[in-house]
Amino acid sequence: MSVSEAGRRPSEFSSLESLTVASEGATFTVRLLPAADPAAPVVLVLPAMAMKAKFYLPLAKALHAAGLSVATVDLRGQGEAKPALREGPDFGYRELIEADLPAVTAALRSRFPGAPLHLFGHSLGGQIALLFTAAHPDEVAGVVTIGTGTVFWRAFGPRRWAEALWKIQWIGLVAKVRGWWPGGVLIPGAMAGGVMTDWARHSRTSRYRPRGGSHDYDRLLREVRAPVLLISLAEDTLGPKSNVDFLATRVPSQRWHIERGAGVEHLDHFAWIKDSAVLGPAIAAWVTQGQLPG
């Protein structure tokens, strides 16, 4: 360890209470903000593609301030998850949904026995949250997503059909040939090849059929009984309202579309995190009371 490393103070995020979770050759660090009430609902925050869990600390703190216990975790190959992307074997949606999330949620049930578990997912994290909930209906008390819509090419609207079709299929083709996606063209960073080929297949067909998956996810989504809130943002071009509306036809849910003037100033796919002080209490009210923002 260098002198500079030895003298470096740990960040606020890395100083949080943590759990270490293992799943199919991967290791995850789950960061926690426990509520004073051990029975308070627990919200697990799941990141978007190529985004690190620490990005969501402002939201985690806002949810915690509203009385909830909060957990964050990086997806496989991202952030604190080990091994790093390209240092381990390839993986797809199956590993995220059927291996990693069951391991993480089991650890949270052990840490917060008896507390209801809710999932909050951003973009890809929302897809993973919904598919896991569909396959495990008795384990999740509710789901909130933001910027999560289908990536079915026709859901983007006629003016963007060609763009969505060629860009997403190009990403899938490159990921399949190279074994990984290096980032750029819609995606902010590198992603596993299997994740991107599953994603591209969903974009072609509108169906969730991850390679090696054990469930009929499309049927199970239609049967979800846990409360689901799908949030969209007026200036989100990656998860636009039309795509979130399409997803709402596939899973029983409530909708919250946020327009300018609703108290949220940053309506981009990523910039909404700057309005965590507004979004956090609203999401907490929905989690605890089923109350949709006015």
N, C-alpha and C positions, 0 to 999 in steps of 0.2 A: 504494500500500500504506500502510495506516495505521500509526502508531507501535505500536499494540497488536499488529497483525499481524506487523510486522517483528520484534518482540521475542518472539513466540510460539515456543516450542520445538516441533519436529516430534514427533508422537506416535510411540510405539514401532512401531505398524503402518506409518505412512507412511515410517518410516526403513528399512524392510526393502528388500533388493535387489528390483528390479522390472524387468519387461519390458513394453513397450507393443505391443499387438496390434491390428490393424485388421481389420474384418470387415463387409462390406456397409454402409458408411456409419457404422459404430459403431467406437469406440475403447475398448480395455480396458486396465486396469493390472493385471498379474499380479504379485502379491507373493510373494516366495520366501524359504524357509528351507532353504538347501542343506545336506545332510549332509556330513560330513567325507569319506565314501567316495563318489566320483562315480558309482559303480555301484549305490548304494543305491536301493531302490524310491522312486519319486516318487508322492506322493499329492496329487491335485488336489481341493480342497474346493469344492463347489458349493452355494450358499446356497438357502434356502427363499424362498418368495414374500415380496417386500418387505423382505427381510433383507439387511444389508450384509455384505460379506466380512469386515470387521474384527470382527464379532461372533464369528467362529470362531477368533480369534487364540489363545485358551486351548487349544483342541484342536490347532491347528497347532503350538503350542509343545510340547505333550505328545507328539505324533507325532514331532516333530523330536528331542526328548530321547530317544526310543526308537530313534533311529538312522536315521530316514527323512528324505528330502528332502520338503518340503511346499510346495505352491503354493496360493494362494487367488485368486479372481477374482470380481468382481461380475457378476451376470447383466445382460444388456442392459437399460438404463433404470434400473438400481439403483446406489446407491453411487457409486463412482468411474467407472463406465461413462459414456461420452459419446456422443451427447447425452443429457441428462437426459430422464426420462419426460415425454412431451407436448411436448418440444422437437424431436423427430424424428418420422418416420413411425411408424404403428402396426406391430406385429409380433406373431407368435404362436410356437407351439412350433417351427415349421419353422426360423425364424431362429436360435433357441437351439440346436437340435440339428444342423441341416445347414449352418449358416454359422459361428456363433460358436465352438462347441466344436471343430470341426475346426481353426479358426485358432489357438485357444489351445493345443490339444494339439500342433499342429505346432511352435509356438514352444517348448514344453517339450521335445519330442524334440530340437530343435536345441540347447537349453541343457543338456540332460542326455543326450547321445548314448549309446545302449546301455542306459540304465537302464529297467527295466520301469515302465510307467505304470499306476497304480491310481486309481480315481475314488471319492471319498467324497461322497455327496449327502444333504442334509437336505431332507425333504419334496419340494417341486417339484424341487430340485436332484438328488434321487435318481431321480425320473422321468426327467429329462434324461440323467443318467448311464447309466441302463439302456437307454434308447432309442438313445443314441449308440453304446453298446457293441454292441447288437443289429445296428446298421447297419455297424459297423466291427469285426468280430470279431478281426481280427489286430492291432489297435492298443491294446487294453486288456488288462492282465494280471489285473485283478480289480476288483470293485465292492463297496463297502460302503454301505449306506443306513441312515438312522435316521429314524423318523417318516414313512417313505415307504410308503404303501399306495395301492391303487386308490381313487379317489373315487366309484366306482360306487355308486349310492345304495343298492342292495340289500346291499352288503357291510357297511354300518353296523349291520346287525341290525334285526329287526322294530320294536323300540321307537324307533328313530331314522330309520326309512325316510321318514316324512312330512317330518321336519325337514330331513334331508339333501336330499331331492328338491326341496323348495320353495326352500330357502336357496341352494343351488348354482345352480339354474336362474334364480332371481331375479338373482343376481350376473351370470350369463351374459347375461341379457336387458338389464340396465342397461349392462353393458360394450358390448354390441352397439349399443344405441341412442345412448349417450353417446360411444362410441369409446374409453372407458377406465373403469376401476373406481376410485372414490375411496378405497376402504378401509373397514374396518368390516365387520361380519357375516362372521365366520370369518377374514378376511384382515387382517393388522395394518396394511397401508399400501396406497398406490395401486399399481395394476398396469395393464399394457397391455391394451387391449380384446381384441386377438387372442389373447393368452395365456389370458384368462378365458373366451372363447367356446370355444376348444379344450378347456379344462379342463371346462367345462360339458357339452360334447358327450361327452367321455369319461365323465362322471358319468352321463349318460343311457343310454349304450350299453355301457359297460365296455370299449370298444375305443379304441385310440390311432389316431386319424385326423386329424392336424393339417392344417389348411387349407394346400394347396399342397405337402404332403409328398411325398417321392419314393419312399417305401418302404412295404411291408406290414409295419408294425411289430409287429403281433400275431403274425404268423408268425415273424418274425425273433426275437422274444423267446423263443418256444418253442425256438429253435435255439441260444440262447446257450450257449457252452461255457466261457467264462471263469468262474472262481469268483465267486459272488455271495453276500454275507451281508446278510440283511435283519434289521434290529434294530427291535424295538418296545418300548414303555415302558408299564408297567401303568397309568399315570394320564394317558396321552396321549389326549385326546378328539378331536383333529384327525386323527391317524393311528393309530387304535386297532388292537389286535391283530387283530380280525376283518378289517379292511381289508388289513393286511399279510399275513395268512394267505391272503386271496383273491389278492393279487398273487403270492404264492409258488406258486399253482396255474398261473400264466401264464408263469413264468420258472424254469428250473432254479436252485435256490438252497438255501442253508442258513439256518436261522432261529435268532435269539437273542432271546428275549422276556425282558425284565428286570422282575422283580417286586421289591417292597420287601423289604429284607433281603439283597439280592445285592451290597451294597457301593456301589450307586448310590443316593444319597439324593434326587435331584431327577428325578422321573419324568414331568415335564410335557413337552409338545411343544417348548418352548423352553428350559426351565430346566435340562435335562440338561447344557448347556454348563458349568455350575458343577461338574460332576463329570468334567471333562476329564482330571484327574490319574488317574482310575480308568479311564475309557473309552479314553484315548489308548493306554496300554500294551496293553490287551486287543485293540484294533483292530490295532495294530502287530504283535502276535503272530499274529493271523490273516493279515495281509498277508504276513508273512515265513515263517510256518511252517504256515499253514492250521489253526492251533490254535484251536478254539472255546473261549470262556470256560467254566469249569466251573460 
